[in-house]
Amino acid sequence: MGLRSSWLVLGLCAAAVSASQTVAEDKAPPAKALSFKMESLDGKPVELKKYAGKVVLVVNVASECGLTGQYEGLQKTFDKYQGKGFVVLGFPCNQFGSQEPGSSKEISEFCKKNYGVTFDMFQKVDVNGDSACDLYQYLTSLETKPKGAGKVKWNFEKFLLNRQGQVVARFDPATDPEDPAILAAIEKELAAK
């Protein structure tokens, strides 16, 4: 093979490597949890990037669970910190004991009537398995303290995001939203500008 042929082969190989890197980059997961688009409880598309600059608590919720009373703590925590740039995002899920069987309208009415929920709620999603929505596939793939990576254990598992949309903490479902560890983590992130 002549010098010209060698350069041509090298050029083609470099182009192929560059193309494969572009494909791999396109399939790479988003760098931040706020890179996703979800659907609000009333059926409107929501770009989660609208929450950039805020401290975000993402929670999978259910209306017929032994932990459903946590809605009260979520609302109180939201009320306490929303003026400082904090939001709660609720994602109904029916994967755990079929404890969220209602329609979007029923979920909305239940939350408002029983707990006065004013934080943002979204359409029902799956949080585990092949049918898990992209947001939860991303959240559960991260080695986030104190829990680490892995499946969502039950309703009301909590993921805390900093103002840049990075997941900074993950809390077990049984951890109350007003637990000192959660409040301290929220306050730490709110203090960081």
Summary of the structure (lengths in Angstrom):
residues: 193
radius of gyration: 20.7
end to end distance: 60.2
largest distance: 79.9
contacts: 579
relative contact order: 0.17
helix: 41%
strand: 18%
